[in-house]
Amino acid sequence: MLLLVVRELPPRDRCLITAQWFTGFRISEILSLTIGSVLRNGEIVSKIGVAPRNMKDA
């Protein structure tokens, strides 16, 4: 059911939720991403990095 709801979201929200599902990042980590974090030379990067300042301490 969640997938059906996500399909109806605006593109930005759908992208954020999909990225969270695929990466397992926390909301704060997802929101810290920039286009340059996930797209280089017109292609999606194979590894997405989050700056340590945006990660929650364990």
Residue pairs with C-beta under 8 A, 6 or more apart in sequence:
6 14
6 17
6 18
7 14
9 17
16 30
16 31
19 25
19 30
19 33
19 38
19 48
20 27
20 30
23 29
23 30
23 48
25 48
25 50
26 56
28 54
28 56
29 50
29 54
29 55
29 56
32 50
32 51
32 54
33 48
33 50
37 45
37 48
37 49
37 50
38 44
38 45
38 48
39 45
